[in-house]
Amino acid sequence: MRFYIKTLGCKTNQYESDRLAKELILRGWDKVSEKDNPDICLVNTCTVTKQADRKSRQMLRKLISKNPDSKVIAMGCYVNRDKEELKGINGIFGVFPNEKKADLPDILDDILRISKSSNFNINRTRLSNIELGRTKPEFLNYSSHTRALVKIEDGCDNFCSYCIVPYVRGKPISRNKKEIINEIKYLVSEGVKEVVLTGINIGIYGKELENETNLTSLIEEILKKTNIFRVRLSSIDVNNISSSLIDLLSENNRLCPHLHISLQSGSDRILKIMRRGYNIKQFQEKINKIRFKIPKIAITTDLIVGFPGEEEKDFKISLKMMKRLNFSKVHVFKYSERPLTLAAGMDNKLSSDIIKERSEKALELADKLRINYLKSNIGEKVKVLIENNGKNNYQKIGTSENYIKVFFEDRTSKKGEIVDVLLQKVKDLRMEGIRQ
């Protein structure tokens, strides 16, 4: 029994795909490439933008075309948004929403015994969590990974006016703290050096729990109860960065000095229409507070250009704020209309030409900011997690604690190890260095 899985979208999707793959492997399935005639092809879809929708459909059609004997299945956020659209793709075998991902191992065992014309709406009891110590835990064997994703929560109830995620992921649900810690302990036993705490909105971790836990207290317990070398946080909302979290970041060198904090717009007027819940003054004050405590921290961000009603002056303010806030890296996104969202019904939508022009200008500035940040690190010694070999086995490629892609030569170190590297020069939005 062979399966292939393709993941599109966010780190949470990747984590869930890894969990599913591990469970199938434990049941005796073989994970193969799309070229190896898999019995089942799974696509974990994304629907955050129109482009994500298109990529999901293209991948499904590609797999159906190239693997006529395989059963091709769509799962994930696109299914939650519009399962009928995906069911309409000629040759699709089945569609499963996010809440059915945990059921898929049982369902896939059954699928091999039913034909493509059968009804795929199978009712199964939701799989219970596998406890640590049984069949080797519910955690994926990460021996081939250098950095492990650990999902700590799912869902979001912010309902920003442009964002479809709350509609396809649902209300916030936090994972049990003990389960998270046990997972990280297992990953450490497998040789993992870095974990990335991920989720849809990690800053609100514990919000719905009764024991008054929160993200800071979770991290404190991870640092206290596990021997993980370093912990990185995925994207976090500026309103959820507490003073206690900033203090913890400044005091513990096992926490990566890197925060990804989405700005989305530099214009107060646009931020209000986006329903972001903060203004530029509040955002800047928080960034200043973070940098006062952690001067060398890397702060990366997201920016949306072309939001409905965004005027030229709003866009210029965004560029100005990119410079003033001096981000280490900026991901620029063209506004993409999503059904169900408030923004979809707004007037004053911009033309694709204007959005493209603004995107190009923002990307140009983003590259300049990135180069400036990289240059500021010349002469610094960083700890690099080796992720791959370069052109030969002697060239190593990895990521530093402050989120810099680093190339260096080393004949002795191996993938998955963390080594000291002196950063020497900038090349193509990355850095080259010498092993220390």
N, C-alpha and C positions, 0 to 999 in steps of 0.2 A: 504494500500500500504506500503510494508515493504522493506527496503533496508539495505544492509550491505556494508561497505567500508573498504578496507584494503590498508594501505599506506606503500610503500617501499621507502627507500632512504632518501633524504635530508629534512631539515626543510622547504624548499620551497614547496616541495610536500605535507608535512603535513599541511601547511597553506592552500594550495589550496583544499585539501580534506576537511578541516574544513569548508571552505567557501561553498563548494558544499553541504556538509551535512546540514549546516544551511539553505541554500536556499530550499532544499528538505523538511526539517522540517517545514519551513514556509508555504509550499504548502500543508501540511497535511500528508506528508510521516512519517512513524515511523522508527527510526533507531534501528536495532536489531542486535543480534549476528549472526554469520554464522550458528548456530544450530537452529535458530528460523524460518526456512523456509522462507527466504526473497524472495520477488518477483524479486529483482534486486541485483546482487552481483557486486560490482565495485572494481577493482584492479588498484590502482594508481602506475604504474610501474616505475622501475629504470633501467638504462642501463649503469651506470658509470663503471661497471666491468663485467667480464664474470659471476662471482658469482651472481651479481645483476640480470643479465639476467635469470640465472638458477632459482633463487628464485621467480622471477616473473612468469615464466612458471609453476613452481611447484605449486604456489598458485592458478593460474588459473585452472590447471588440478584438483587440490584438490577440489576447489569449484564446478567445473563441475561434479565431481564424487559424492560428498556428497550432492549436491543440484540439482538433475536432473530436477526439476520443475522450477528452477530459471534461469533467463537470466543473463549470466555471461559476463561482459564487461571489456575490458582492456583499460586503458587510460594512457596518460603520455609519458615519454621520450622513453621508449622502442618502443612505437607505432611510434613515430617520426623517430626512427632509422630504423625500419624494420616492418612495419605494415603487410606485406604479410606473414612474418613468424608467427606472432601471429594469423592472420586470418586462418592459416593452422592448428591450434590446434582444434582437434575434439570436437565439442560442444560449441565452443566460439560463442557468439551472436553478438558482435560488438567490434570495435576498434576505439578509438578517440584520436587524437594527442593533445598536450598541448594547441594549439590555439583553440580547440573546447571545452575545459573544461567549459568555461563560458556558452556555449550553452546547456550543458547537462541537466539542470533542465527541459527545454522545451522538449528536445529530450526524456528524460525518461518518461515524461508524455505521450508522443506518443507511446513509446515502448510497454507499457502495452496493447496497442490496436492493436499491430501487432504481427504476429507469428514469431517464430524463423527462419523460412525460408525466411522471407521478407528481402528486401534490406535495410541495415541499414545506408546507406549514405544519411541521411536526411539533406536537406538544410534548415537552420533556420537563422533568423536574430540574430546577436550577442546580448546577453543580455546587456542592459545598466546598469550602476551602480545604485544601490538603494541609494538614498540620506538619510542622517541622518534625522530621524524623520518620515520617511515613513515606514510603516509596521515593525517598529523597525529595526534598520539599516541593512546595508549589512554585518554587522559583526556578527560572531558566538556568541551565548550565551555561555560565558566561565564560567558559574557558577560551572561547574565540573572541571575546570582547575585551576592550581595554577600559572602557567607561560604561558603567551600568546605570540604566535608568531605573528609578524606583518611584512608582506612582504613589502619592500620598493622599490624593483626593480626586474627585470627579465632579463636574458640574459647575455652573455659575448662575447667579441671579442678579448680575449687574444690569443686563439688558441695555447695553450701549446701543444707540439708535442704528448703527450700521452692522451690528454683529448678530449672526445667526446661531452662534454657539449655544446660548442658553436654551434655544428651541430644540436643538438636536442632542444636547448632553444632559439637560434637565437640571434639577436643583442640586446644590452642593451636598456631597456625601464624602465624609472623611474616613480614611482607613483607620483601623484600630492601631494604636501606637505600638503595641506589643508585636503585632504582625509585621509592621514596618521594620522594627528593630531586629526581629528574627531574620527577616529577609536580608538585611544588610550584613548580619553576622554570617549568614550562609555565603554571601557574595565574597566577603573577606576570606572565608575558608577556601574559596575557589581562586583566590589570587587577585581579585579586583582591588584596584588602588583608589579609584574615584567613583563616587555615586553622584548622580544628578537627581535631586528631588524634583519630581515633575507632577503635573496635574493640569487641570483646566484653569484653576485660579488658586494657586497654592497659598497665597497670602491670607486666605480666609480659612485655612486649615483649622478644624476644631470648632468652627462657628456653630454647628448644629449639635455638637456633643454637650453632654450635661456636666462633664467633669472639668469644665473651664480650661481645657487645654488649648494651645495655640501653636503657631509655627515656631516661635522662639523656644517654647518648652519642649517641643518635639526635637528640635535640633540639639538642644542641651542634653536630652536623654540619649540621642544617637551618639554624640561625642563622648558621653560618659560610659555608655554600655557597649559600645563597639570599638573595634580597633581600625576602622576604616581610615586610610591615610588622609583623604581629603573629601570634602563635601561641597558640591556646587548647587546653587539654586537656579532653577529655570525662571522664566518670566514672572515678575511680580508687580502688582499694581502699587503705584506710589502711595496710595492711601493706606496700604497694608504694611508699610515699612515702619515698624514701631521703634521707639528709642531703645528698647531692650534688644531688638534685633540688630540695630546699628552697633550697640555696645558689644554684643556677642561677636559680630564680624570683626570688630576692631581688636578684640582681646584674644581670639583663638586663631592661630595660623593654620588649623586644619580646615577652616572655612575658606573657600576660594575668594579672593578679593575681586569679585566680579558680580555685578547686578545688572539684569536686563529689565529696564523700567520703561514701559511704553509711554511715549509722549503723545503720539497720534496727530497733534496739531500744535503750533505755537500761538495760535490765535484764540483768545478767550471766547470770542463770539462763536467760533466753530466748535471749541471744546464744549460749550454749553449745549449746542445743538446735538452734538455727539452723545451727550449725557455721560460725560466722563467722570463727573463728580469732583473735579478740582479745577483751579485756574492756574495760570502761568506763575503767578506769585507764589502760590502754595507749592507748586512743583519745584520751582527754583530754590525755595527755602529748604525743602527736603534734600535736594541734591547738595546744596551747600553744607547742610548738617552732616550728611554722609561723608563728604570729602574732608570736612574739618576733622572728623574722627579717623578716617582712613584715606590719607592723602593720595596714595598710589592705586586706589581702587579703579578698576575698569567699569565704566558705566555705558552700556549699550542700549539702544532704543529702537522703536518702530515709529514710522511716520506715514500717515495716509495722505496722499495728494489727490485733489480733484473731488473732494467731498461736495455733495449738493450745496450750492450757494457759496462755495469758497471763492472769494474775489481775489483779484491779483494782490491786493494789499494784505489779505489774510495769508496768502502763500509767501509773500516776502517776509512777513513776520515769522513764519515758520522757519524760513532759511536763517533769519537773524537769530532765532532762539537755538537753532542747531549749533551755530557758531558760539553763542554766548555760553551755552551749557557744555560745549566742548566734549561731545560724546566720543567715546572710543570707537564706536561703530554704529552705523545707522542702517537699518533695513527699511527701504522705501517701498511702499505698496501703492499701486493705483487703486483708487476707490472702485469697489466692485459691488454692484447692487445685488442684494440678497432678498429673496421673498420672505415675507413675514415680518421683516424689520420695519421700524418707523421710517428710516431713511428711504426705503423703497417707494414710499408714497409722497416724498418731498418734491417740491417744485425746484426750479433753477438748477437742473442737472447740467453738468458741463459736457462739452463735446469731447470725443475721444482724442482729438488733436490737441486740445488744451491740456487734457490730463497727461498725455504722452510728453508734451513739451515740459510741463512742470516736473514730471517724474525724472526726465533726463537731467534737468537742472539740479534737482535734489540729490540724484545719484552722483553727479559730478562733485557736489560739495561733500557728500558722504565719503567719497574716496579720498578727498583732500584731508578731511578730519581723521580718517583712518591712518593715512600715511603720517600725519603729524603725531598721532598717538604712538605709532610704531617707532618713529624716530626718537621720541622722548624716552624710549626704553633702551636705546643703544647704550651699552656699558653696564646694563643691569644683569644680575645673575638670577635666573628663574629655574623653577623645577618643572621639567617637561615630562609629560606622560607620553611615552612612545606608542604611537598608534599604527604606524606602517613603515615599510621600507620605501626608499626613494628609487632612483634609477638603478641602484645596485644594493646589495645587502649591507653595504657600509654606510649608505646615506639613510638617516632616520628622520621620520616626520612625526611630530607630536604637538601637543597643546600645553601651554603654560598655565599656571594657576590664574593668571589675569587674562586668559582667553586670547592668546597670541599663537598663531600657527608657526611652528619653528622647524627649520631644516638644519641638520648638522650631521657630521660624519662621526661614526663610532663603530669600531669593529667588535666590541664586546657586549654592549647592552642589547637587550631583546625587547620585542613587543610586549607591552604591558608594564614595563619597568618605569620608574620615575627617576630621572637623572638631572643633575645640575648642568645648566648650559649658560654660557656668557653670550649675551646677544651682541652681535657686531654690526649688522647692516640690514637695510630694508630692501626687499626685492619682491615686486609683484604682489603687494598687499600681504606679505608674509615677512618673516625675519629669518636670517641665517645666523648661526652661532657656533661656538666651540665648546665641546664637552669639557667640563671641569673635573 
